[in-house]
Amino acid sequence: MFVKNAIFISVLVLMLLASFFSFRHFYLDPLTKEVDFEFQESEKLFSVNLKQPIPKNYFLKNFEIEPKIQGSLSFEDKASGVFGWLGHKTVNLNIKDFDYDQNYRAKIFKKEFTFSFSSPRPRKIFFDEAKKELEISFFKPIEEDYFKEKFELKPRIAGEYIFSNKNQKVIFKPKKIVEDINYKVGILGKELAFKIDSPKTKELYFVGSKEEVVMTFTKKVNQDRFFDNFKITPSLNGNFVFYNLGAGAIFRPKSIEKDKHYKAEIFNKELFFVVESPEEEEEEEEDKKKEEQEKEVPKQKIQLTSGAKLIDINLSTQKMKTAQGDKAINEYLISSGAPGMPTPTGTFYIQTKEPNHWSTTYGLYMPYAMRIHGAYYIHELPYWPGGYREGEDHLGTPVSHGCVRLGIGSAKQVYNFANIGTKVLIHY
């Protein structure tokens, strides 16, 4: 009896061993060799495809990824019918958390596969000054957390992030951008520098004949900001006209006192002006007429003989040349009349010379002034009673009220060169 049992057990063991080796040879060995991998970066999906179904535990025991990566496994293509116990032919790893540009190595049995997520490359960084917002576009979608981690803005500004176009475009809306500050934005190797310039006053002058203050600005100014910065001392009531899409303004006082000195201020400039009483204006006009009659030299009596002096003004090049006889003396950069207030052209003569002429029309001083025609002068850059002087940066550009302006030093040279009666040619 014992012998029979021993034989039975031996046969059973042999059958089990034969079954195991048969299963391993005909099933497991091909299973470990015929494996395909598939990586879909855009879907964050890594798949293992097997020729034959595999039990979950057997798969988990033999599958690994280095470095570790966060995700969830799903088993698909289950064997049908009574063979369901054999498991699944497809296993998907839905990746949830990863590092860009990190090489991951997946291994199942003896098969290996390397994959990585390439970091999104910025396509363009653009600053929209009108909307006061930054727009960054990418060649591929970018994770929100990753974007915020890599996004740099110096100096730092708090703001709102808006992700659109399937995370291929990000709009950053800063809460407040300080004007005249240089900002620098960068992300993943791409940079952009930007700045919002505060509006500045280009021109500020008083038109005596119309009794109005005229202003032009470097950029559009909204009315609230204009009124926060515009000031007249003593105070005047009046009407405002805005033109050139807000880049210019005119103030027309309702009533302005004669012989009273006023000061207008807007942004970086100030203007002093006064309207003289009619009696004084009439007396001044009479004095001017008398002075012209006494000092003006009739054109037909003046001849440019050998050794005579000449001042030649070219409005196209904004340059003045001085000469005596056939000898060139010097050349200077000037600023003639702005559009709407042109410098007259023709042949003129120096009629008067004043070391420091006071303009009642504009309420300013004109050093080394030489009158050439009516109220038109050649003079140095003007200055106001408060000491503010027009800068030399506009020389070479027609921005005056019709006079010909010269720089500091240049005006004195021309003043000392010219005599009453010196010929002046003004042309284009």
Secondary structure, 3 states (H helix, E strand, C coil): CHHHHHHHHHHHHHHHHHHHHHHHHHHHHHHHHCEEEEEECCCCEEEEEEEEEECHHHHHHHEEEECCCEEEEEEEEECCHHHHHHCEEEEEEEEEECCECCCEEEEECCEEEEECECCCCEEEEEEECCCCEEEEEECCCCCHHHHHHHCEEECCCCEEEEEECCCCEEEEEECCCCCCCCEEEEECCEEEEECCCCCCEEEEEEECCCCEEEEEECCCCCHHHHHHHCEEECCCCEEEEEEHHHCEEEEEECCCCECCCEEEEECCEEEEECECCHHHHHHHHHHHHHHHHHHCCCHHHCCCCCCCEEEEEECCCCEEEEEECCEEEEEEEEECECCCCCCCCEEEECCEEEEEEEECCCCEEEEEEEEEECCEEEEECCECCCCCECCHHHCCCCCECCCEEECCCHHHHHHHHCCCCCEEEEEC
